[in-house]
Amino acid sequence: MASFADGVSRPLRRGLTGVVAAALLAACASGRGPAVSGPVVPAAGLPAADTLLRQPEHVVLIAIPGLVAADFLPAPGVRATAPQLAVLAEAGLAVEALLPVFPPLSLPALVSLVTGRGPVRHGVWQSQSIGERGLGAPGPVPASAVQGGTLWQAVAAAGGAVASFDWPATAGTAIAQPLPAAVTDPAAAAPGPARDTAIAAAACTLLIGPDPPRLLLLRLSQADIARASAAPGSVAAQRSIAGADAQVARLVGCLRQAARLESTAIVVTGDHGALPVHTAILPNARLADVGLVTLERGRRVVSWRALARSNGGTAFVYARDAEDALLARRALDESARRSGAFRVVSAQELLARGADPEAWFGLDAAPGWVFDDGFDTSLFAPATRRAAGGYAPGEQRMATGLVAFGAGLRSGLRVPEMRQIDVAPTLAGLLGVGLPDADGLALVGVLRSRGSSE
């Protein structure tokens, strides 16, 4: 299968890199970069539906981890947490429940959004690899790790320029744009509000420039950071969503300023929902108790015969052979029965979910409980985070939301459910490119027919 880095010609990659770098550096050097955030562009400031192009010249795909439909579709009389998205949802289309891939985690979800495939097909599960000494440190996932074709490859193959800021699994390609050296805020080096501000400024520079990319991918990180320390729906969580929404407002304002709203489609999506959590389950501590993991000084893995890797509300258990897998299952079955905090999931059920086929079996946490990869003297410990995703299919709170407005899209539309794997083929249809590797379907009902009056 083709790798993520295939399909972009060298001249196209070289030309795009030069345009992006020159535009960003010029804006930063002159001090003309967009402001920290933008005021909400009201419905009256958006172009009328009959003025939108039937096929977009540009598509902007924005990921806001932690976004859910309630943020832009509030109850009557309640102010929206994301007011700019609420305006776009009313004028364009809103997906009430975007059903996540399994496991519902940010990295595999965002890769699925640009491939139209679940992780069992695109091959990206976690940022941690499993080696001889256990789990490696989290790190960037190279584009070459993605199996099969991608939306941005398809756009590039059709001659369109593509750029991305902080979209995962684009490392090692020219579409992955670094922030310019002229960004002086040291906080922008790490995920969070300052980095989102710098990314929005850089994206606006591209969008109002002489040759904006056909496809622009952005990931705003502040809500993801807040999700680790704040419960869903808390003031801190809502503040982070509002901060990301302000950057969306800036991008909408930039497109309006450049008279490009009529020719651009804006798509904003979350990654997965989250549940509040209180207690961590450490299955590797139990595996160490029965001799399946050998530790140095109680924490560092020297060797292992069975090992669990957390997905938040679920975990996959790997083993060297069938005998080790059986011993691990017996030990964890006993702990699950005694505690009631989790259950063991068979390999057959895992495969039916589309889980990692390398896992021998899995674990499902009860609501409020979350798996942790660490080792301790006990199977349970206070959770170090306040919210988690990764729960089993059927947990409705894992659903996220999606808002889209602009060229090629129908107006005033509500979509009750849509699968994450349907997003990429739908955007491929919007862009007029093929995505043959996708397992999802293009939702033709959200696209304006070339001959319709909508």
Secondary structure, DSSP 4 states (H G I P E B T S, - for coil): --BTTTT--HHHHHHHHHHHHHHHHHHHHHT-PPPSS-----GGGSPPGGGS-SS-SEEEEEE-TT--GGGTSPPTT---SSHHHHHHHHHSEEEEEEEPPSS--HHHHHHHHTTSS-HHHH----SS-EETTEEPPP-PPBGGGSBS--HHHHHHHTT--EEEES-TT-BTSTTBPPPPTT---GGGGSSSHHHHHHHHHHHHHHHTSSS--SEEEEE--HHHHHHHHS-TTSHHHHHHHHHHHHHHHHHHHHHHHTT-GGGEEEEEE-----EE--EEE-HHHHHHHTTSEEEETTTEEEEESEEEEE-SSEEEEEESSHHHHHHHHHHHHHHHHHH-SEEEE-HHHHHHHT--TT-SEEEEEPTTEEE-----SSSEEE-SSSEE--PPTT-GGG-EEEEEEETTB-SSEEES-EEGGGHHHHHHHHHT---TT--S---GGGBPPTT---
